[in-house]
Each structure stands twice: as structure tokens, then as C-alpha cells.
Amino acid sequence: MKTDKLSTKLDLPWLLKMAWRDAKASRMRLLLFTASIVLGIAAVVSIQLFRDNLQDNIKNQSKSLMGADYLIDINETPNERAQAIIDSLNPVASEVNFVSMVVFPKNGGTKLARVRAIEGPFPIYGKMVTQPEDAATTYQQKGGALVDATLLLQYDIKTGDSIKVGELTLPVVGSLSSMPGNSAVTSSVAPPVVIPRHLVGETNLLQFGSRKEYQYFYKATSETDFIQLENTLEPMLDAERADLDTHTSTSRRLGRRYENMGKFLNLVAFIALLLGCVGIASSVHIYIREKLTHIAVLKCLGASRQQSFLIYLIQIAGIGILGGVLGGAIGIVIQESFPYILKEFLPFDVDITITVQPLIFGIVLGFLIAVLFALLSLLNTWYVSPLQALRISDTSTQKTPKQAKLIVFALIIVFLFLFSYWLLDNVLYAIAFVVGMLITFAILAGIATLTMKMIKAWFPKTWGYTTRQSLLNLFRPNNQTLVLIVAIGLGTFLISTLYFTKDILLSKTAIGDSSGKANIIIIDVQPEQTEAIEKTIAANQMEIIDNIPLVTMRIHSRNGVEANEAEQDSTLRIRRWVYNHEFRTTYRNHLVASEELLEGEWTPEVNSGDVIPISISENVAESAKVTVGDNIVFNVQGVLMETVVGSIRMVDWGQLQLNFNILFPKGVLENAPQFTVLSTNAPTEASSAQLQRTVVADFPNVTIIDLRQVFTIVDDILSKVSWIINFMAFFSIITGIIVLIGSVRTSKHQRIKESVLLRTLGAKNQQILRITALEYLLLGMVGSLVGILLALVSALLLALFVFREAFVPSIIPFVVFLPAISVLVLGIGLSNIRGVLNSSPLEILRREV
Amino acid sequence: MSKILKINGLEKTYTSGSRQLTVLQNISFDVEKGQTFSIVGPSGSGKTTLLGLCAGLDTPNAGSVELCGYDFNTLNEDERAQLRNREVGFIFQNFQLLPTLTALENVSVPLELQGVKHAAKRGMELLNEVGLADRFHHYPSQLSGGEQQRVALARAFSNSPSILFADEPTGNLDDETGEKVIKLLFDLNKASDTTLVIVTHDLDLANRTQQILRLKGGEIITNQPTATH
């Protein structure tokens, strides 16, 4: 007997040749597989790249965003100690800014503006873009103003015309297109007006109660260590209620702000990618099943398990790489468009750089997901017995061992976890995402199995032939029920979840009907001005809707702990802003619609000398670590006032109205120094403009916010946000459709021989059509209905635990997605057998062999 | 004459649900090198299962198969595949050409698996011998049944096998075409001095071989030389 070793050598060029030969014959199907992952990769690549580019830009532009290396800001006139620190660091420039109404005497136009009174060569980095160009450097000497270019256009004001800021009238010396510290959104609410700081006193606007911010700009040396600077200066400045902002901390903060949006978009892209994975998994499953006999023949001819496996692995890897190249390329193109779509949100320009990295990222991603999600099916090529070539396909043929399947499942789960963790940067969310997907998968597979068992158990034996044949197709050997219900269900689930989530997100920011509500808010009204302004409003045939007194105060201590003690004792975990913040509080004897009592009891009124029970908002309670019954001492304009937390309220800050962190009952603050906020409803734009002109002319210190403008701007921003959300959702939906086409189209070969056989036996076209139609319609309906119901549950959980919003499910998935997906599946299913109906049976059999 | 195939005490059972199904039991016989040998029997007698075991496509529950001096019990699946590639040719009832490869590519595969450099040249020679040189670039779906089986014949002989297994080689062909294919099979076999093992229920075809093994219910009824040989 011979005992010499029989070994197979791996011939890579031959494996590639075989993979190519086989792929050529199935190119349309393979291209369809590729298409199912292209859009997902494109979405991930484009969003990931944009996020990277954004971060790089923020990092690179942080100095010019701030206009300095670092700055000190303070919301009140610096005291002596604060001024000493500010001066010791030798500021290059300084600014005091506040929001005020400005007037254009030429035509009487009025507008809320952010007045920035600057002294010195600001900005140190970046530049103010003005027309004429030299206005940015000469306005201080000339004693003129630089006014936002859009504002000038709106009010038809030219250089040389004048502008009135409070009681100061000065010439407009230039139009201002951009400057550090302003974004399109902030500018659209309160466009910037830059004036020389030495003239700010003449405006007479910096009175008691008015909001203002002092900023001092510094240039660092090359040796400056910003971390050390922050560590040394911040405690000193905190004590004086001032803040230090370095360009590095700004870049970190900005990065975090845009990170959240990036995370949501990433999640959406991931869903598109996952849909592609489902597509690959289900399509390759059917594709490989059809190839098993060919692989068995190859094994009969002497191909080893490794060779047979590698031929198909190379094909799938090729699909992945091709998908990656195409997806990466599309991603780059999409990425180019993001800055244009998002420019309103960003306070700086984003320069997109094209590198080879996205392409490599796309290729690696495509390769990974294609191979990973096809691996379970590919393993069948390893284990298929050559005996299958001899028409023996019973239990003796080898099946993929459970252990190998479990390893592949584990790999997929690990990949999903790592990828979602990388995108979401939160272990809990990543685990929840993966567990959610697994539960969904298990439920869908369970329902598919249950459907088959139920049809088998209660098979309607007396029904007509075509119906029985359709129902038989659902559970007999070689059925496609499990694969298609899971693929259709998972696709519908992801698309519907996205749709429901989109609804939650958009309703969170939607503006309610504002008719009859206050749309003009007049703030900074001094007590002696209130009556006169009320009269002016009445003279314009408008009603006062709110007359809200405002009293500013700071927290002096909570439960006896003062600011410096709280800072030293980190175990208290009190947020620093609580002590630094100047709270604008009010007093009234009722709660309003945007407030909901969470704990304690609301006291409407107290008598003089009683304990003062105040109501605080949930977020302040959390930051100050106080609860009902705790003691808070306020510093009200130098007078200490002891209070007790009587209740905690949930405040809906999303509503465009005046809301308060701290609310006093009546009978306490009536005699404290205060100013008033008045609101009214101006029915038309003209009446609003008329009222603004009259009030600003008589009372230059007050600020008028025209909510109609804010409504328009916010609406515009929201429509852009929803455009982006819809755009990304569109990606997923298109991918879902491609996946459906891929899965159902791949099942073509399953049924075609049977249809031909039926035709040969004398079945009419109509009968074949009915059999096929009912089978696919049932699969489409069960898959999409279960998918939508699961999405409903997942969206409800997301609303409860992630977005913390009420969830009112949209009816769209039920009335649009369910029938549309069912009809789509039906359409593709019927198109599969079109050839059978139009050609002779022999022709089809020959072609499909 | 040396023995190319030695079967000893072969037994094969399948599990169907909870039932054990014995398909072959107590099968022992030898095949001489260069001999033509047929296995006959009614449907379900275990002919094809026996062929699968002889070619190392499956493993028995008991007994041994020794092919070209190698005991299959000592070889793993890849080693058995390698042995097939070196020593075995196959002809299937339903031709089993790879539908995604052309006629020439189908014929060349066994040689390519061996790493032979001019596989295509040898493939063309074989296609020429079976009279299909002008159809080399056609896919199986573009060929008739007879043509497909001729391509399968060319493929079976392409690696110059020591032994050729044919499973109902005319089962899917009409009489006239079947006769042509069988003539070609015997001619090529004679020319290349290959051992031929045919599984068939066609007694006329079996009678053209030197030895007939009759199976019934998974057991050998007779194993004797044909009258003409």
C-alpha cells in the first residue's frame, strides 16, 4: 500500500482565473450584490470624512475663529482684582458687546443687532472682511461703524449713511462680510455692528440690568503652555466671575458641538451600510446554494476544500473591493457637497481636502463587510460533499458544523459592536444597538419559522390548486421563506426605524402654531419706562400679552456651602457655573404651560417674614445638587436672601417663550431692583416695524426681538436639518430597495425550473402568474409588516430612553411602506418568471442550466 | 495483473429521521488494472452509492476502499481529492459540466488543477478527438446533450486517469447518441489503457465490459466475467 503524501499546492493565479471565469457568467447578479453595499459605504465614507475635515478645520482655524490665542471674558464691569489680572497679561485688544436695537435715520429702519465696541487691533488672527477693505483698520480712528453687509442691503444703507446705536449716531464707514466670533445663524438673529470702544459710553446703553460681555484678547508667545495657563488662571478668574478661553479649548468645544450632529448622521449611514450587509448576506446565501453542485463537481475533479472555498471567497472579496472603490468615490463626491449644505451652521469655512485615504477606507470597509456577511454561506463551499455531484443529496452530505457557524456569528457581532462603538463613542449605545439588531434578527427568523409551521399545520387542503401551490412553496424543501422574510423584514425595520426616529427628531425642534401668541418681545424695560411703553403698544392697537418682571441675582450658598468651599470639595460635585451664573428670575402666582411640577409643592404667594419657597428647574437642581427642602441663599444686588427649594419643575426650553430657571412666589421680590419684559402680538410685518420704530425712538435702551424673524430663521435652519436627515434616510431607502431587488432577484433560479416544469405539464400562464404572485405577495407582506411593527417598538424605546420625547407614531410606514414594499417584492418576483411566460420551456431550461 | 481497486467488507448506512437505512452491506470485490467493469442493479440497489465510495467521494461506515494503492481510510478529504485529480476520471449521467465555463475551460480544469502549463493545448487536442474542436468556446447551455457528454468524456480523459468512473453515461441520451458516446468512451479507454468502471442498468452496455457486478438491496448477487470476454 502506498503511503506517500498527497498534497495540493495553492495556485493563486488559477484561483483568480476560476473566480473570474465564474463571475463573468454571473456578472449581473454580482453587480447587484455590489450595488447593495455601494451606497452604505458612500454614506459612511462621506460623513466620516466630513467629520474628520471639520475637526481639522476647527483645529486649524481655532485661532482665527477666536481672533486671538486666548481671551478673558466677563459678563459685568471687571472689579479691581479682575482688572489687575486682565492688565497684567497685557491684552492686545478688548471689546464690550451687547445686544441692542439700532436705527437707520435715513429711512427709520430698526433692527436688533449685536453691538461690538472694540479697542485695539482686533482680530489678532483671521480678519474682518470689509468693503472698503481698509475700513477694518480705520473705523476706530474715523469714529465710524462697520455694519453687517446683509443688514445694509436689507435697509438700503450705503457707506456714508449713519446709524444710531442708543443715543450715539455715527457714520457707517464700511460693510462687514465676516469677522471672528460670528456665524451665519447668530448673525441672522442679531447681525454684528462694530463701533470704536471709546464711543460706547455715548450710546448710554450700558445701564443696570442690560446684558453685556467684556472680552480681552491676547497673543501668546511660542513658549505658552495653554494647559498650564488654564490651570493657573482659571481659578483666579473664576473667583472674579471671569472666564478664560484658549483657542485650544474653543476647538475642543466646537468639535464636541458638531460631534453630536456627526454622530446622528453616522448612525444613519451605518443603517444604510447594515442594509447592504443584509443584502450581501441574503443574496450570497442563495447564490452559493445554487453553486454547491458545481463546487461538488470541482471537488470530484480534484479540487481541495481550500481551493473551492477560495474561488468564491475571491469573488465575494472582489465584490466588496469594487463596492468599496465605488462607494468611496461616491462618498468623496458627496463630501464635497456637505460644506454648501451645512455652511449656515458653521462659524467658519470648511476646506475639503481630497486624499487617497477615503478610497482605502471604503475598500477596507467594503472588503470586510462583504466577506464577513457572506462567510456563513461561503463556509458551505468548504463543507459541501463531492457526492452531491452524483445526484445524492441526502443527510450524508456534510453540513457546516455548528462551531464554525458560531464563530462566524461571533465575528459578525464583534464587528457590529466595534463599528457602532467607533461611530457612537458610547459603549452602552453600541451594546444596545447590537443587542437590538440581534433581537430583531431572532424575532424575524422566529416569525418566518412560525409562518412555515402554521401554514403546514393548517394547510387549506380544499382551496384551489394555485393557492395551494403558492402556500406549498412557502414551506417545502428549498423554500426561500426564512431568507426573504429576514431580508425584507430587516430592511423594512431599518428604514421604518429611521423614519420614526426622523419624526421624533423633527418634532423635537418643530415650532407650534404661533398665531395669537406673543411675537414681539420687548426686554430691558426699566421700571419707570413700563407704563409709557404699555401706552405705546396700546396706541398701536395691540394688546399686552405678558408683563414679566425680571430680577437678576446670583447664588451665594446652597445648604451653607459657598462657592469657594464647593470648589475645594469635589465630592459635592456641584457644577461651577451655578455660582458664577447671573440668574434672571421672575415672580408670579401660577405656573405656565411650558412648566410641569416634578417634585414638591408650588406656593403661589407668601407673606412678608415667611420662609420663601422657590421653584427651581430640573437642570439647576441637578447642577447644584439640591432637592426639595434644601436651602439656597441668593445675592440680590448685594442683599442676601434666604430661600428654601419648595418645588422642582420640568421646563420645556424648546418652546419659543420666556422660561425661567428660578421662580419666586408673589410677595417677595416686588420691591427688588428689577426691569420688565413686555410681549405683544403684531398681526402684520408693517405693524411690527411701526411699533419697533416708535419704541426704539423713545426708549433707545430697550431691545425688541421680533419673533417672526426668529421663527423664519429657525424654520429655515430646521428645514435644512430635515433636508439632511431626509437625504441620509433616502440613502438607506435606496439601499433597502436595491437589497430587496438583489434578494428577490437572486431567488429567481429557485423557482424558474419549477415554473417551466408546470408549464410543460400544461399550466397556463395565468396559473403560473398566480402561484408566483401569491407566494411573493405573502413574503413581502409578512416581512414588511413584522419589520414595521418591530421598528415601532424600537422607535418607542429610542424616544423613551435616548431622545426623551413623546412618540406619536407616523402612519406613513403602515400606509406607504407596507404596501409599497409588498408591491415591490411582488413586482420583482413576477419579473423573475417573465422569461418563463414568454419563451418555450426547452429554451428556458437550456438557458438556465 | 495488478489490482487498481480493492473493496473489502464495505458497509454504508444513512440516517433518515430516526431510522437507520442500510444502503450497502458486506461488499467486497477487486478490479484489475486496465479492466472494464460494470456495476448493475435495479434502482435503489446502491449502485451510485458504491461508485461514490469507490471514488472516495464518501466514507463507508465499515470496510475499506483501496484505490491505486492508497487506502481511503488513511486519507483526509483533500488528499482523496488530490488522488482523484491524479488518477481518476469521471463521467456523470447529467454531464455535470460547469455551466459558467466554456467547453475548452471545462476540459482544461483537471489539468489546471494539476498545475499543467499547457492545459488549453491538451484540452483542444481532446476536444478534437471527441469531434468538438470547433465548439471549444461554447458554453454548456449552447451544446446539445450528446455534445455535452462528449465534452464530459474529453474532460474525463484530460488528466490521463488510471481509472475512469462512469455513472449511467447514457442515461440522459437517446439511443443513437448514447451509442455514439459509448463507442467513443470505449475507444478512448482502449487508446489510453484506462480502467473503466461503469454504473448502469443497461445490460447491453454492461455486457460490453469484461466483468459485471450485480447488486440488489445493497448486497452483491453475482460478480462474474461477461460471456463475450
Chai-1 contact restraints between the chains, C-beta under 6 A:
chainA,res_idxA,chainB,res_idxB,connection_type,confidence,min_distance_angstrom,max_distance_angstrom,comment,restraint_id
A,M1,B,G69,contact,1.0,0.0,6.0,A-B,restraint_1
A,M1,B,D71,contact,1.0,0.0,6.0,A-B,restraint_2
A,K2,B,G69,contact,1.0,0.0,6.0,A-B,restraint_3
A,K2,B,Y70,contact,1.0,0.0,6.0,A-B,restraint_4
A,L6,B,E79,contact,1.0,0.0,6.0,A-B,restraint_5
A,L6,B,Q82,contact,1.0,0.0,6.0,A-B,restraint_6
A,L6,B,L83,contact,1.0,0.0,6.0,A-B,restraint_7
A,T8,B,D78,contact,1.0,0.0,6.0,A-B,restraint_8
A,T8,B,Q82,contact,1.0,0.0,6.0,A-B,restraint_9
A,D11,B,G115,contact,1.0,0.0,6.0,A-B,restraint_10
A,W14,B,E112,contact,1.0,0.0,6.0,A-B,restraint_11
A,R21,B,L101,contact,1.0,0.0,6.0,A-B,restraint_12
A,D22,B,T100,contact,1.0,0.0,6.0,A-B,restraint_13
A,A25,B,T100,contact,1.0,0.0,6.0,A-B,restraint_14
A,H294,B,L98,contact,1.0,0.0,6.0,A-B,restraint_15
A,V297,B,Q96,contact,1.0,0.0,6.0,A-B,restraint_16
A,K299,B,A81,contact,1.0,0.0,6.0,A-B,restraint_17
A,C300,B,F90,contact,1.0,0.0,6.0,A-B,restraint_18
A,L301,B,V109,contact,1.0,0.0,6.0,A-B,restraint_19
A,L301,B,P110,contact,1.0,0.0,6.0,A-B,restraint_20
A,G302,B,A81,contact,1.0,0.0,6.0,A-B,restraint_21
A,G302,B,R84,contact,1.0,0.0,6.0,A-B,restraint_22
A,G302,B,N85,contact,1.0,0.0,6.0,A-B,restraint_23
A,G302,B,L113,contact,1.0,0.0,6.0,A-B,restraint_24
A,A303,B,L113,contact,1.0,0.0,6.0,A-B,restraint_25
A,S304,B,D78,contact,1.0,0.0,6.0,A-B,restraint_26
A,S304,B,A81,contact,1.0,0.0,6.0,A-B,restraint_27
A,R305,B,D78,contact,1.0,0.0,6.0,A-B,restraint_28
A,P386,B,L57,contact,1.0,0.0,6.0,A-B,restraint_29
A,L387,B,G52,contact,1.0,0.0,6.0,A-B,restraint_30
A,L387,B,L57,contact,1.0,0.0,6.0,A-B,restraint_31
A,L387,B,D58,contact,1.0,0.0,6.0,A-B,restraint_32
A,A389,B,Q96,contact,1.0,0.0,6.0,A-B,restraint_33
A,L390,B,T48,contact,1.0,0.0,6.0,A-B,restraint_34
A,L390,B,G52,contact,1.0,0.0,6.0,A-B,restraint_35
A,L390,B,D167,contact,1.0,0.0,6.0,A-B,restraint_36
A,T395,B,T15,contact,1.0,0.0,6.0,A-B,restraint_37
A,S396,B,Y14,contact,1.0,0.0,6.0,A-B,restraint_38
A,R846,B,S141,contact,1.0,0.0,6.0,A-B,restraint_39
A,R847,B,S141,contact,1.0,0.0,6.0,A-B,restraint_40
A,V849,B,P99,contact,1.0,0.0,6.0,A-B,restraint_41
A,V849,B,S141,contact,1.0,0.0,6.0,A-B,restraint_42
